[in-house]
Amino acid sequence: TFGPNLALWMILLAVVGLFSQTLASLAHLWIDIADYQHGFLIALISVGLIFRSRERIAKADIQVKPMLLLPLAAVLLVWMVAYRANSEMLQQIVFPVVLLLSVFAAFGPTVARITVFPICFLYFAIPIWDHLVPLLQAMSTAVSERVLGLLGVPTQVEGFNVTIPEGRFAIIEGCSGKRYLIIALTLAALVGVQQGQLPPSALRGRAGDRPVAR
């Protein structure tokens, strides 16, 4: 039962070593940017979820999938291009994909299903959410305009600027609600997996973990 888990952690550590500079850029982001200071906690939870699934991994049906080395090589090529282009965002986005494909290739679909949530959970600590800021600003502006209209306050909206008789205010990036959205989705994902609402669950056993004799 110790073998599959040891091999899994060795592969994960190897990918972490390969992406050391990418992870260093993430660490700096988690330290410097307030909206992503939960990143270290996210990484710790991901590690904890995989560790908690060690019994399921030990009992899983191991199926090496060498055909997945081709898409893995393609994703690594994308990372190399991003690295040469100094695109930290793309490097960070690719990192969980490499982790998951490495696990899938080495252990097969059963272990990949067990680890898919802990690995993809890392995206809550990767700044892909910044791209939602304009949409969130527009939504906040629309809600403000609607609420003020219901209250009978004359309102004029230009872009993200809202003018009322008492003055003018702007829905800036810090007012977009990005941080609250990330926190809400993170907690919802954890609760969903805990309750078995988000397949595959990293915490609960599934009948599909082992082949059923017929």
C-alpha positions, 0 to 999 in steps of 0.5 A: 500500500505504500508503493503507489503513494510514494511514487505519486509524491515523487512524481508530484515533487519532480513536477514541482522541481521542474516548475520551481521558478514558476512557483517562486513567482506564485509565492511572490504574488501570494505575499505581495497581492492582498487578493491572493494571500490565501494562496499558501493555504490553498496549496496546503489544502491541496496537499492535505486532500491528496494525503487524506486520499492515500488509502484510496490511492493505495487500493486504486487500479494502476494503469500506466497510460504512455499515450498521454506522454504526447499531450504532456509533452505538448503542454510542456512545450507551451510552458517553455514558450511561456517561459521564454516569453516571460509570461508568468500567468501562462506558466502558472496556468499550465502548472496544474495541467502538467501535474494532472497529466503526469499523474494520469500517464503514470497511474491511469484514470482512477488515481487521476480522478482522485487527484483531479480536485486537489490539483485543480483546486490550485486555480483558486490561487492563480491570478486568472480571476483578474480577467473577471474584474471588468465584468464584475465592475460592470455588474456592480455598476448595473446593480448600483444603478438599479438599486438607486433607481428603485430608491428614486435617486436620479442616476446617470451612469457613464462607464463605471462612473455613477453620478447622483445629485449628491456627487459622483462615485466610481466602481473601481477595481477594488470595489469589483468584489473579486476577492469575495467571489474567489473566497465564495467559490473556494469555500463552495468547492470545498463544501461541495466535495465534502458533501459529495456534490462535486464529482469526483470527491477527494474525500469520499470513496467511490464504487468506481475506484476499483474494477467490479467483477462481473 
